[in-house]
């Protein structure tokens, strides 16, 4: 019988157990790409807080490229091996949508038992709120068995709010 491990913890630092929560709410794009990109450009650069654990991330936009590095990782993120200055988000902005990959780390025992899967870049889709106050979206989580097989995949929520 296979044992189900916890889902990975990502740069969003959601330590998700077997239950999944799908992203809801503000999805979609706008026809006014220039306005959204201008708002997003002004609103994305800077410090953001992950609402699930309190890690702060420094987002940066260059053209349509978006990156984020840890500023002050939460204790949970530090325990998983994330460090200040470590890149954890790589994406592309189109309109108010950022698509790309985010760094995922598994906790023990997966980290030791599945070293080739203990760190991966998972796809995400985030939506930038028009006023630049929050970024919300989903990332692809995977549940691993004790034999390091992918048992299930699900899209889990992530929410960042802009630091004032």
N, CA and C atoms as an extended XYZ file, in Angstrom:
492
Properties=species:S:1:pos:R:3:atomname:S:1:resname:S:1:resid:I:1 pbc="F F F"
N         0.845       -1.185        0.000 N   UNK     1
C         0.000        0.000        0.000 CA  UNK     1
C         0.887        1.244        0.000 C   UNK     1
N         0.571        2.183       -0.847 N   UNK     2
C         1.357        3.399       -0.960 CA  UNK     2
C         0.930        4.410        0.094 C   UNK     2
N         1.915        5.076        0.652 N   UNK     3
C         1.646        6.128        1.624 CA  UNK     3
C         1.640        7.462        0.884 C   UNK     3
N         0.655        8.290        1.175 N   UNK     4
C         0.561        9.601        0.549 CA  UNK     4
C         1.324       10.602        1.381 C   UNK     4
N         2.294       11.282        0.786 N   UNK     5
C         3.048       12.325        1.468 CA  UNK     5
C         2.327       13.654        1.325 C   UNK     5
N         2.849       14.659        1.992 N   UNK     6
C         2.302       15.993        1.845 CA  UNK     6
C         2.639       16.542        0.470 C   UNK     6
N         1.883       17.548        0.065 N   UNK     7
C         2.159       18.279       -1.165 CA  UNK     7
C         3.374       19.164       -0.919 C   UNK     7
N         4.066       19.507       -1.963 N   UNK     8
C         5.256       20.353       -1.863 CA  UNK     8
C         4.938       21.724       -1.311 C   UNK     8
N         5.947       22.342       -0.776 N   UNK     9
C         5.870       23.729       -0.357 CA  UNK     9
C         6.641       24.532       -1.381 C   UNK     9
N         6.040       25.608       -1.870 N   UNK    10
C         6.683       26.368       -2.928 CA  UNK    10
C         7.137       27.713       -2.422 C   UNK    10
N         7.632       28.482       -3.335 N   UNK    11
C         8.036       29.820       -2.973 CA  UNK    11
C         6.851       30.582       -2.415 C   UNK    11
N         5.658       30.208       -2.787 N   UNK    12
C         4.478       30.767       -2.143 CA  UNK    12
C         4.415       30.293       -0.704 C   UNK    12
N         5.157       29.250       -0.392 N   UNK    13
C         5.308       28.697        0.940 CA  UNK    13
C         4.005       28.210        1.538 C   UNK    13
N         3.195       27.607        0.718 N   UNK    14
C         1.981       26.992        1.204 CA  UNK    14
C         2.309       25.565        1.564 C   UNK    14
N         2.221       25.204        2.815 N   UNK    15
C         2.414       23.812        3.178 CA  UNK    15
C         1.048       23.176        3.110 C   UNK    15
N         0.773       22.523        1.999 N   UNK    16
C        -0.554       22.018        1.719 CA  UNK    16
C        -0.605       20.533        2.004 C   UNK    16
N        -1.608       20.110        2.721 N   UNK    17
C        -1.788       18.698        2.962 CA  UNK    17
C        -2.604       18.113        1.840 C   UNK    17
N        -3.147       16.933        2.037 N   UNK    18
C        -3.803       16.215        0.962 CA  UNK    18
C        -4.987       16.969        0.376 C   UNK    18
N        -5.726       17.722        1.157 N   UNK    19
C        -6.864       18.470        0.629 CA  UNK    19
C        -6.408       19.578       -0.296 C   UNK    19
N        -7.152       19.792       -1.375 N   UNK    20
C        -6.781       20.807       -2.354 CA  UNK    20
C        -7.795       21.941       -2.344 C   UNK    20
N        -7.323       23.141       -2.591 N   UNK    21
C        -8.186       24.299       -2.733 CA  UNK    21
C        -7.928       24.900       -4.098 C   UNK    21
N        -8.926       24.995       -4.914 N   UNK    22
C        -8.756       25.578       -6.249 CA  UNK    22
C        -8.858       27.084       -6.154 C   UNK    22
N        -8.152       27.765       -7.042 N   UNK    23
C        -8.193       29.220       -7.073 CA  UNK    23
C        -9.549       29.681       -7.570 C   UNK    23
N       -10.081       30.663       -6.941 N   UNK    24
C       -11.352       31.213       -7.388 CA  UNK    24
C       -11.235       32.711       -7.509 C   UNK    24
N       -12.302       33.342       -7.879 N   UNK    25
C       -12.331       34.792       -7.872 CA  UNK    25
C       -11.816       35.427       -9.133 C   UNK    25
N       -10.929       36.387       -8.967 N   UNK    26
C       -10.561       37.322      -10.008 CA  UNK    26
C        -9.661       36.714      -11.067 C   UNK    26
N       -10.268       36.172      -12.089 N   UNK    27
C        -9.492       35.648      -13.202 CA  UNK    27
C        -9.922       36.343      -14.470 C   UNK    27
N        -9.088       36.232      -15.486 N   UNK    28
C        -9.435       36.823      -16.772 CA  UNK    28
C        -8.436       37.866      -17.186 C   UNK    28
N        -8.682       38.452      -18.323 N   UNK    29
C        -7.791       39.477      -18.845 CA  UNK    29
C        -8.622       40.705      -19.185 C   UNK    29
N        -7.941       41.727      -19.572 N   UNK    30
C        -8.617       42.956      -19.946 CA  UNK    30
C        -8.278       43.299      -21.388 C   UNK    30
N        -9.137       44.039      -22.028 N   UNK    31
C        -8.858       44.479      -23.390 CA  UNK    31
C        -7.892       45.658      -23.408 C   UNK    31
N        -7.739       46.335      -22.271 N   UNK    32
C        -6.901       47.521      -22.205 CA  UNK    32
C        -5.504       47.140      -21.714 C   UNK    32
N        -4.725       46.466      -22.543 N   UNK    33
C        -3.414       45.944      -22.177 CA  UNK    33
C        -2.449       47.053      -21.782 C   UNK    33
N        -2.458       48.188      -22.477 N   UNK    34
C        -1.539       49.276      -22.168 CA  UNK    34
C        -1.760       49.791      -20.759 C   UNK    34
N        -3.007       50.020      -20.369 N   UNK    35
C        -3.307       50.515      -19.026 CA  UNK    35
C        -2.890       49.502      -17.977 C   UNK    35
N        -3.209       48.238      -18.182 N   UNK    36
C        -2.857       47.214      -17.207 CA  UNK    36
C        -1.348       47.091      -17.078 C   UNK    36
N        -0.632       47.079      -18.214 N   UNK    37
C         0.818       46.973      -18.143 CA  UNK    37
C         1.432       48.173      -17.431 C   UNK    37
N         0.899       49.360      -17.651 N   UNK    38
C         1.417       50.538      -16.965 CA  UNK    38
C         1.161       50.421      -15.473 C   UNK    38
N        -0.041       50.057      -15.099 N   UNK    39
C        -0.373       49.874      -13.689 CA  UNK    39
C         0.474       48.764      -13.098 C   UNK    39
N         0.579       47.638      -13.820 N   UNK    40
C         1.350       46.509      -13.329 CA  UNK    40
C         2.817       46.874      -13.164 C   UNK    40
N         3.358       47.630      -14.128 N   UNK    41
C         4.762       48.015      -14.059 CA  UNK    41
C         5.036       48.830      -12.804 C   UNK    41
N         4.176       49.779      -12.509 N   UNK    42
C         4.340       50.592      -11.315 CA  UNK    42
C         4.038       49.783      -10.060 C   UNK    42
N         3.088       48.863      -10.160 N   UNK    43
C         2.634       48.137       -8.981 CA  UNK    43
C         3.397       46.873       -8.674 C   UNK    43
N         4.060       46.242       -9.641 N   UNK    44
C         4.730       44.969       -9.383 CA  UNK    44
C         6.081       45.165       -8.714 C   UNK    44
N         6.856       46.132       -9.139 N   UNK    45
C         8.176       46.347       -8.547 CA  UNK    45
C         8.051       46.666       -7.068 C   UNK    45
N         8.812       45.962       -6.248 N   UNK    46
C         8.813       46.237       -4.814 CA  UNK    46
C         8.573       44.998       -3.973 C   UNK    46
N         8.326       45.246       -2.685 N   UNK    47
C         8.142       44.171       -1.721 CA  UNK    47
C         6.685       43.738       -1.628 C   UNK    47
N         6.483       42.425       -1.564 N   UNK    48
C         5.162       41.817       -1.441 CA  UNK    48
C         5.208       40.801       -0.307 C   UNK    48
N         4.094       40.645        0.374 N   UNK    49
C         3.969       39.659        1.457 CA  UNK    49
C         3.130       38.492        0.987 C   UNK    49
N         3.627       37.284        1.217 N   UNK    50
C         2.838       36.080        0.986 CA  UNK    50
C         1.876       35.965        2.162 C   UNK    50
N         0.586       35.980        1.883 N   UNK    51
C        -0.403       35.998        2.960 CA  UNK    51
C        -0.510       34.677        3.703 C   UNK    51
N         0.004       33.582        3.134 N   UNK    52
C        -0.118       32.291        3.811 CA  UNK    52
C         0.903       32.098        4.923 C   UNK    52
N         2.068       32.766        4.829 N   UNK    53
C         3.067       32.521        5.871 CA  UNK    53
C         3.894       33.738        6.264 C   UNK    53
N         3.721       34.852        5.612 N   UNK    54
C         4.438       36.052        5.997 CA  UNK    54
C         5.796       36.265        5.350 C   UNK    54
N         6.233       35.382        4.454 N   UNK    55
C         7.492       35.629        3.741 CA  UNK    55
C         7.346       36.890        2.901 C   UNK    55
N         8.395       37.709        2.863 N   UNK    56
C         8.369       38.850        1.960 CA  UNK    56
C         9.222       38.542        0.743 C   UNK    56
N         8.716       38.968       -0.413 N   UNK    57
C         9.360       38.718       -1.701 CA  UNK    57
C         9.570       40.051       -2.407 C   UNK    57
N        10.696       40.189       -3.088 N   UNK    58
C        10.960       41.389       -3.887 CA  UNK    58
C        10.692       41.057       -5.353 C   UNK    58
N         9.600       41.644       -5.889 N   UNK    59
C         9.235       41.445       -7.293 CA  UNK    59
C         9.912       42.513       -8.138 C   UNK    59
N        10.303       42.123       -9.349 N   UNK    60
C        10.952       43.060      -10.268 CA  UNK    60
C        10.418       42.807      -11.673 C   UNK    60
N        10.114       43.900      -12.379 N   UNK    61
C         9.674       43.809      -13.766 CA  UNK    61
C        10.677       44.518      -14.647 C   UNK    61
N        11.107       43.834      -15.709 N   UNK    62
C        11.942       44.420      -16.759 CA  UNK    62
C        11.263       44.084      -18.069 C   UNK    62
N        10.650       45.086      -18.721 N   UNK    63
C         9.835       44.822      -19.901 CA  UNK    63
C         8.657       43.968      -19.486 C   UNK    63
N         8.487       42.824      -20.143 N   UNK    64
C         7.382       41.947      -19.752 CA  UNK    64
C         7.871       40.778      -18.885 C   UNK    64
N         9.143       40.783      -18.489 N   UNK    65
C         9.709       39.720      -17.654 CA  UNK    65
C         9.544       40.069      -16.177 C   UNK    65
N         9.089       39.086      -15.402 N   UNK    66
C         8.878       39.249      -13.972 CA  UNK    66
C         9.736       38.236      -13.238 C   UNK    66
N        10.448       38.689      -12.207 N   UNK    67
C        11.173       37.793      -11.316 CA  UNK    67
C        10.845       38.188       -9.885 C   UNK    67
N        11.049       37.245       -8.978 N   UNK    68
C        10.888       37.545       -7.552 CA  UNK    68
C        11.919       36.746       -6.777 C   UNK    68
N        12.502       37.399       -5.775 N   UNK    69
C        13.455       36.755       -4.878 CA  UNK    69
C        12.958       36.942       -3.447 C   UNK    69
N        13.378       36.026       -2.585 N   UNK    70
C        13.045       36.168       -1.169 CA  UNK    70
C        13.745       37.387       -0.600 C   UNK    70
N        13.010       38.193        0.138 N   UNK    71
C        13.587       39.284        0.906 CA  UNK    71
C        13.816       38.773        2.329 C   UNK    71
N        12.723       38.414        3.006 N   UNK    72
C        12.782       37.816        4.342 CA  UNK    72
C        11.894       36.580        4.357 C   UNK    72
N        12.488       35.395        4.166 N   UNK    73
C        11.687       34.175        4.201 CA  UNK    73
C        11.110       33.934        5.597 C   UNK    73
N         9.918       33.362        5.655 N   UNK    74
C         9.322       32.969        6.933 CA  UNK    74
C        10.138       31.820        7.523 C   UNK    74
N         9.883       31.490        8.775 N   UNK    75
C        10.599       30.372        9.393 CA  UNK    75
C        10.317       29.078        8.644 C   UNK    75
N         9.082       28.882        8.212 N   UNK    76
C         8.720       27.682        7.457 CA  UNK    76
C         9.537       27.600        6.162 C   UNK    76
N         9.682       28.735        5.472 N   UNK    77
C        10.467       28.764        4.232 CA  UNK    77
C        11.950       28.528        4.511 C   UNK    77
N        12.462       29.125        5.584 N   UNK    78
C        13.856       28.900        5.962 CA  UNK    78
C        14.103       27.424        6.266 C   UNK    78
N        13.162       26.800        6.981 N   UNK    79
C        13.289       25.378        7.315 CA  UNK    79
C        13.355       24.504        6.064 C   UNK    79
N        12.698       24.940        4.982 N   UNK    80
C        12.715       24.188        3.730 CA  UNK    80
C        13.955       24.469        2.884 C   UNK    80
N        14.757       25.458        3.301 N   UNK    81
C        15.992       25.744        2.585 CA  UNK    81
C        15.965       26.999        1.732 C   UNK    81
N        14.844       27.740        1.731 N   UNK    82
C        14.817       29.002        0.998 CA  UNK    82
C        15.661       30.027        1.751 C   UNK    82
N        16.338       30.914        1.014 N   UNK    83
C        17.249       31.878        1.608 CA  UNK    83
C        16.982       33.281        1.067 C   UNK    83
N        17.317       34.315        1.853 N   UNK    84
C        17.187       35.680        1.345 CA  UNK    84
C        17.983       35.836        0.052 C   UNK    84
N        17.388       36.512       -0.936 N   UNK    85
C        18.029       36.735       -2.225 CA  UNK    85
C        17.845       35.610       -3.228 C   UNK    85
N        17.258       34.497       -2.802 N   UNK    86
C        17.067       33.354       -3.701 CA  UNK    86
C        15.906       33.598       -4.656 C   UNK    86
N        16.162       33.434       -5.950 N   UNK    87
C        15.103       33.582       -6.948 CA  UNK    87
C        14.099       32.447       -6.790 C   UNK    87
N        12.817       32.809       -6.848 N   UNK    88
C        11.800       31.777       -6.703 CA  UNK    88
C        10.653       31.925       -7.691 C   UNK    88
N        10.610       33.022       -8.441 N   UNK    89
C         9.562       33.210       -9.441 CA  UNK    89
C        10.199       33.743      -10.714 C   UNK    89
N         9.812       33.122      -11.841 N   UNK    90
C        10.232       33.574      -13.179 CA  UNK    90
C         8.978       33.582      -14.034 C   UNK    90
N         8.658       34.726      -14.603 N   UNK    91
C         7.446       34.769      -15.396 CA  UNK    91
C         7.445       35.834      -16.467 C   UNK    91
N         6.345       35.839      -17.220 N   UNK    92
C         6.117       36.798      -18.292 CA  UNK    92
C         4.761       37.438      -18.083 C   UNK    92
N         4.725       38.762      -18.168 N   UNK    93
C         3.485       39.521      -18.000 CA  UNK    93
C         2.850       39.783      -19.358 C   UNK    93
N         1.579       39.473      -19.485 N   UNK    94
C         0.803       39.816      -20.673 CA  UNK    94
C        -0.533       40.323      -20.166 C   UNK    94
N        -0.781       41.613      -20.394 N   UNK    95
C        -1.984       42.231      -19.819 CA  UNK    95
C        -1.833       42.257      -18.316 C   UNK    95
N        -2.791       41.664      -17.605 N   UNK    96
C        -2.690       41.583      -16.150 CA  UNK    96
C        -2.382       40.157      -15.682 C   UNK    96
N        -1.899       39.315      -16.592 N   UNK    97
C        -1.637       37.912      -16.278 CA  UNK    97
C        -0.133       37.636      -16.305 C   UNK    97
N         0.361       37.011      -15.244 N   UNK    98
C         1.747       36.567      -15.194 CA  UNK    98
C         1.724       35.041      -15.266 C   UNK    98
N         2.432       34.484      -16.250 N   UNK    99
C         2.584       33.034      -16.331 CA  UNK    99
C         4.064       32.716      -16.246 C   UNK    99
N         4.376       31.589      -15.659 N   UNK   100
C         5.774       31.204      -15.541 CA  UNK   100
C         5.938       30.020      -14.633 C   UNK   100
N         7.077       30.008      -13.905 N   UNK   101
C         7.368       28.919      -12.985 CA  UNK   101
C         7.788       29.473      -11.632 C   UNK   101
N         7.528       28.675      -10.604 N   UNK   102
C         7.892       29.034       -9.245 CA  UNK   102
C         8.607       27.855       -8.599 C   UNK   102
N         9.569       28.152       -7.761 N   UNK   103
C        10.392       27.106       -7.152 CA  UNK   103
C         9.599       26.378       -6.068 C   UNK   103
N         9.653       25.046       -6.118 N   UNK   104
C         8.957       24.175       -5.173 CA  UNK   104
C         9.990       23.366       -4.410 C   UNK   104
N         9.826       23.285       -3.108 N   UNK   105
C        10.669       22.425       -2.272 CA  UNK   105
C         9.763       21.535       -1.439 C   UNK   105
N        10.115       20.256       -1.335 N   UNK   106
C         9.372       19.327       -0.496 CA  UNK   106
C        10.017       19.257        0.887 C   UNK   106
N         9.203       19.082        1.925 N   UNK   107
C         9.744       18.891        3.275 CA  UNK   107
C        10.214       17.448        3.460 C   UNK   107
N        10.769       17.155        4.611 N   UNK   108
C        11.081       15.758        4.952 CA  UNK   108
C         9.760       15.024        5.128 C   UNK   108
N         9.651       13.758        4.815 N   UNK   109
C        10.699       12.852        4.388 CA  UNK   109
C        10.953       12.857        2.881 C   UNK   109
N        10.123       13.578        2.097 N   UNK   110
C        10.332       13.585        0.647 CA  UNK   110
C        11.716       14.095        0.269 C   UNK   110
N        12.197       15.099        0.975 N   UNK   111
C        13.491       15.688        0.654 CA  UNK   111
C        14.589       14.628        0.657 C   UNK   111
N        14.575       13.744        1.637 N   UNK   112
C        15.584       12.677        1.726 CA  UNK   112
C        15.254       11.487        0.844 C   UNK   112
N        13.981       11.104        0.806 N   UNK   113
C        13.598        9.905        0.072 CA  UNK   113
C        13.478       10.126       -1.436 C   UNK   113
N        13.247       11.361       -1.841 N   UNK   114
C        13.051       11.668       -3.270 CA  UNK   114
C        13.951       12.829       -3.687 C   UNK   114
N        15.270       12.711       -3.533 N   UNK   115
C        16.139       13.869       -3.784 CA  UNK   115
C        16.043       14.432       -5.194 C   UNK   115
N        15.749       13.589       -6.191 N   UNK   116
C        15.644       14.090       -7.561 CA  UNK   116
C        14.354       14.861       -7.796 C   UNK   116
N        13.392       14.766       -6.859 N   UNK   117
C        12.130       15.503       -6.977 CA  UNK   117
C        11.939       16.497       -5.833 C   UNK   117
N        12.936       16.631       -4.973 N   UNK   118
C        12.813       17.473       -3.787 CA  UNK   118
C        12.771       18.957       -4.116 C   UNK   118
N        13.249       19.329       -5.301 N   UNK   119
C        13.205       20.715       -5.753 CA  UNK   119
C        12.814       20.700       -7.228 C   UNK   119
N        11.832       21.505       -7.575 N   UNK   120
C        11.419       21.595       -8.980 CA  UNK   120
C        10.843       22.977       -9.234 C   UNK   120
N        10.708       23.334      -10.497 N   UNK   121
C        10.060       24.573      -10.916 CA  UNK   121
C         8.670       24.194      -11.422 C   UNK   121
N         7.641       24.700      -10.753 N   UNK   122
C         6.254       24.354      -11.077 CA  UNK   122
C         5.581       25.496      -11.837 C   UNK   122
N         4.744       25.175      -12.812 N   UNK   123
C         4.026       26.224      -13.550 CA  UNK   123
C         3.010       26.953      -12.665 C   UNK   123
N         2.825       28.235      -12.960 N   UNK   124
C         1.815       29.029      -12.262 CA  UNK   124
C         1.133       29.969      -13.240 C   UNK   124
N         0.003       30.506      -12.799 N   UNK   125
C        -0.687       31.591      -13.490 CA  UNK   125
C        -1.217       32.524      -12.414 C   UNK   125
N        -0.708       33.773      -12.413 N   UNK   126
C        -1.102       34.783      -11.436 CA  UNK   126
C        -1.797       35.934      -12.152 C   UNK   126
N        -2.691       36.604      -11.446 N   UNK   127
C        -3.411       37.757      -11.966 CA  UNK   127
C        -3.093       38.966      -11.105 C   UNK   127
N        -2.651       40.039      -11.743 N   UNK   128
C        -2.319       41.271      -11.046 CA  UNK   128
C        -3.579       42.121      -10.971 C   UNK   128
N        -3.964       42.473       -9.757 N   UNK   129
C        -5.122       43.336       -9.549 CA  UNK   129
C        -4.820       44.690      -10.178 C   UNK   129
N        -5.798       45.249      -10.893 N   UNK   130
C        -5.607       46.472      -11.678 CA  UNK   130
C        -4.965       47.604      -10.884 C   UNK   130
N        -5.316       47.762       -9.628 N   UNK   131
C        -4.741       48.832       -8.817 CA  UNK   131
C        -3.376       48.497       -8.242 C   UNK   131
N        -2.912       47.272       -8.439 N   UNK   132
C        -1.589       46.885       -7.971 CA  UNK   132
C        -1.516       46.519       -6.503 C   UNK   132
N        -2.654       46.235       -5.846 N   UNK   133
C        -2.648       45.914       -4.423 CA  UNK   133
C        -2.376       44.446       -4.136 C   UNK   133
N        -2.717       43.564       -5.067 N   UNK   134
C        -2.464       42.149       -4.828 CA  UNK   134
C        -2.223       41.390       -6.119 C   UNK   134
N        -1.572       40.239       -5.955 N   UNK   135
C        -1.339       39.281       -7.036 CA  UNK   135
C        -1.924       37.963       -6.535 C   UNK   135
N        -2.799       37.376       -7.343 N   UNK   136
C        -3.491       36.158       -6.925 CA  UNK   136
C        -3.469       35.162       -8.062 C   UNK   136
N        -3.342       33.893       -7.729 N   UNK   137
C        -3.375       32.877       -8.767 CA  UNK   137
C        -3.192       31.491       -8.231 C   UNK   137
N        -2.793       30.588       -9.123 N   UNK   138
C        -2.599       29.200       -8.742 CA  UNK   138
C        -1.258       28.692       -9.249 C   UNK   138
N        -0.764       27.675       -8.584 N   UNK   139
C         0.451       26.978       -8.982 CA  UNK   139
C         0.149       25.488       -8.983 C   UNK   139
N         0.940       24.722       -9.737 N   UNK   140
C         0.715       23.292       -9.881 CA  UNK   140
C         1.415       22.513       -8.770 C   UNK   140
N         0.616       21.903       -7.888 N   UNK   141
C         1.145       21.090       -6.799 CA  UNK   141
C         1.084       19.622       -7.181 C   UNK   141
N         1.985       18.851       -6.612 N   UNK   142
C         2.012       17.403       -6.853 CA  UNK   142
C         2.158       16.665       -5.531 C   UNK   142
N         1.339       15.626       -5.337 N   UNK   143
C         1.460       14.745       -4.185 CA  UNK   143
C         2.354       13.579       -4.585 C   UNK   143
N         3.305       13.235       -3.715 N   UNK   144
C         4.231       12.139       -3.985 CA  UNK   144
C         3.935       10.945       -3.079 C   UNK   144
N         4.133        9.759       -3.614 N   UNK   145
C         4.016        8.537       -2.821 CA  UNK   145
C         5.328        8.284       -2.096 C   UNK   145
N         5.343        7.276       -1.226 N   UNK   146
C         6.576        6.906       -0.535 CA  UNK   146
C         7.612        6.345       -1.512 C   UNK   146
N         7.152        5.959       -2.729 N   UNK   147
C         8.058        5.502       -3.782 CA  UNK   147
C         8.438        6.632       -4.733 C   UNK   147
N         8.110        7.864       -4.368 N   UNK   148
C         8.451        9.069       -5.124 CA  UNK   148
C         7.702        9.172       -6.451 C   UNK   148
N         6.571        8.519       -6.554 N   UNK   149
C         5.730        8.630       -7.742 CA  UNK   149
C         4.730        9.758       -7.549 C   UNK   149
N         4.423       10.462       -8.642 N   UNK   150
C         3.403       11.503       -8.582 CA  UNK   150
C         2.042       10.819       -8.534 C   UNK   150
N         1.326       11.046       -7.437 N   UNK   151
C         0.019       10.424       -7.253 CA  UNK   151
C        -1.120       11.306       -7.734 C   UNK   151
N        -0.947       12.607       -7.572 N   UNK   152
C        -2.024       13.527       -7.891 CA  UNK   152
C        -1.448       14.911       -8.136 C   UNK   152
N        -2.099       15.653       -9.021 N   UNK   153
C        -1.739       17.046       -9.273 CA  UNK   153
C        -2.965       17.904       -9.048 C   UNK   153
N        -2.752       19.105       -8.568 N   UNK   154
C        -3.857       20.036       -8.355 CA  UNK   154
C        -3.324       21.460       -8.432 C   UNK   154
N        -4.188       22.396       -8.756 N   UNK   155
C        -3.833       23.814       -8.736 CA  UNK   155
C        -4.213       24.380       -7.380 C   UNK   155
N        -3.227       24.963       -6.691 N   UNK   156
C        -3.439       25.530       -5.362 CA  UNK   156
C        -3.280       27.037       -5.405 C   UNK   156
N        -4.011       27.712       -4.529 N   UNK   157
C        -4.017       29.172       -4.485 CA  UNK   157
C        -2.746       29.764       -3.902 C   UNK   157
N        -2.464       30.953       -4.368 N   UNK   158
C        -1.373       31.767       -3.829 CA  UNK   158
C        -1.820       33.221       -3.867 C   UNK   158
N        -1.540       33.980       -2.813 N   UNK   159
C        -1.925       35.388       -2.762 CA  UNK   159
C        -0.806       36.210       -2.162 C   UNK   159
N        -0.413       37.266       -2.866 N   UNK   160
C         0.574       38.237       -2.391 CA  UNK   160
C        -0.113       39.579       -2.254 C   UNK   160
N         0.225       40.313       -1.190 N   UNK   161
C        -0.269       41.686       -1.061 CA  UNK   161
C         0.941       42.621       -1.036 C   UNK   161
N         0.753       43.788       -1.633 N   UNK   162
C         1.819       44.782       -1.761 CA  UNK   162
C         2.094       45.417       -0.406 C   UNK   162
N         3.397       45.501       -0.032 N   UNK   163
C         3.778       46.180        1.206 CA  UNK   163
C         3.738       47.684        0.964 C   UNK   163
N         3.284       48.403        1.917 N   UNK   164
C         3.190       49.855        1.808 CA  UNK   164
C         4.495       50.508        2.182 C   UNK   164
